[in-house]
Amino acid sequence: MEENGTPRPSGEGIYTASGRRLDELNMAAIVAGDLTMEDLRISAETLRRQANAAQAAGYPQLAQNLRRAAELTRLSNEQVFEVYHTLRPGRTTHSQLMALAERLEREFDAPLVAALVREAAKVYLQRGIVRPSP
C-alpha cells in the first residue's frame, strides 16, 4: 500500500503515485482518457528505491536529494511551490524559514526537507540574505 492509501500492485517495478506501472503510461491510455495527473506523479517508494540505487553506486548527494523528493510527495504542488518561494534568498525572514521547517517536520513528516530548510536559514542569516524580522 502506498503512503497515500492507494493500493500498490505486487511485484517489482516503477509505479506512479496512483499505483500504475510505468508501462501503463502510453499513448493508448492518453487517447482513451484513462490517465489522470496522479498517474503521472512518481511514488515516494520509487524515489526511495532510486535513492538506494544512487547510494549504492556512490552518489550520496543524489541519494539525499531523492530521499528529500520522496518526502515532498506528501505535499501538494501548491505546497511545494510555497516551499520553493520561501527558500528564495531575500524573500522571507529567518523566523519564517524556521517555522516552515517546523511545519514540514510536524505536518508532513518530512525531516530531511526540514533539515535542508534549517540549513538554508542558518546560511541565509550568516550571509545576510534574509529579510529583517518585523
C-alpha positions in Angstrom: 0.0 0.0 0.0 1.3 3.4 -0.9 1.6 6.2 1.7 -1.5 8.0 0.3 -3.6 4.9 0.8 -3.6 3.8 -2.9 -3.1 0.0 -3.3 0.2 -0.8 -5.0 0.4 -3.7 -7.4 2.5 -6.5 -6.2 5.9 -7.2 -7.8 8.9 -5.1 -8.6 9.0 -2.2 -11.0 8.4 1.5 -11.2 5.0 2.8 -10.1 3.3 6.1 -10.2 1.7 7.7 -7.1 -1.7 6.2 -8.2 -0.2 2.7 -8.4 0.0 2.4 -12.1 3.0 0.6 -13.6 5.3 2.7 -15.9 4.4 0.5 -18.9 0.7 1.5 -18.4 1.6 5.1 -19.3 1.2 5.0 -23.1 -0.5 6.8 -26.0 -3.4 4.4 -25.9 -4.2 5.3 -22.3 -3.8 9.0 -23.1 -6.1 8.8 -26.1 -8.7 6.8 -24.2 -8.6 9.5 -21.4 -7.6 6.9 -18.8 -4.8 8.9 -17.3 -5.0 11.5 -14.5 -2.4 13.8 -13.2 -1.9 11.4 -10.2 -1.0 8.7 -12.8 1.9 10.9 -13.9 3.4 11.6 -10.4 6.2 9.4 -9.2 5.7 7.5 -6.0 7.7 8.0 -2.8 8.5 4.3 -2.8 10.1 4.6 -6.3 12.1 7.7 -5.3 13.4 5.8 -2.2 14.4 2.9 -4.3 16.2 5.2 -6.7 17.9 6.8 -3.7 19.1 3.4 -2.6 20.5 2.7 -6.0 22.3 6.1 -6.2 23.8 5.5 -2.7 25.0 2.0 -3.7 26.5 3.5 -6.9 28.5 6.0 -4.9 26.3 9.1 -5.4 25.4 10.1 -1.9 24.3 13.7 -2.8 21.9 12.4 -5.4 20.6 9.8 -3.0 19.9 12.5 -0.4 18.1 14.6 -3.0 15.9 11.7 -4.0 15.1 11.0 -0.3 14.0 14.6 0.1 12.0 14.3 -3.1 10.2 11.2 -1.6 9.3 13.3 1.4 7.9 16.1 -0.9 5.5 13.7 -2.5 3.3 14.2 0.7 2.8 17.8 -0.3 0.5 19.3 -2.9 2.0 21.1 -5.9 1.0 24.4 -4.3 2.7 23.5 -1.1 5.9 22.6 -2.9 5.8 25.9 -4.7 5.3 27.6 -1.4 8.4 25.9 0.0 10.4 26.9 -3.2 9.2 30.5 -2.9 10.1 30.7 0.8 13.6 29.3 0.2 14.4 32.0 -2.4 17.0 34.3 -0.8 15.6 37.6 0.5 12.0 36.5 0.3 11.4 35.7 3.9 12.7 36.1 7.4 14.9 33.7 9.4 12.0 33.0 11.8 9.6 32.3 8.8 12.2 29.8 7.5 12.4 28.1 10.9 8.6 28.0 11.1 8.5 26.4 7.7 11.0 23.7 8.8 8.9 23.0 11.9 5.7 22.7 9.8 7.4 20.4 7.3 8.5 18.1 10.1 5.3 18.2 12.1 2.6 18.3 9.5 4.2 16.3 6.6 6.7 14.1 8.4 9.5 15.5 6.2 12.5 15.6 8.5 15.1 15.7 5.6 13.4 18.6 3.9 13.0 20.3 7.2 16.8 19.9 7.9 17.5 21.4 4.5 15.3 24.4 5.3 17.0 24.9 8.7 20.5 24.7 7.0 19.4 27.3 4.4 18.0 29.5 7.2 21.4 29.4 9.0 23.4 30.1 5.8 21.0 32.9 4.8 21.3 34.5 8.2 25.2 34.3 8.1 25.2 35.8 4.6 22.6 38.5 5.4 20.2 37.4 2.7 17.0 37.1 4.9 14.6 39.9 5.3 14.6 41.6 8.6 12.1 40.3 11.1 9.1 42.6 11.6 
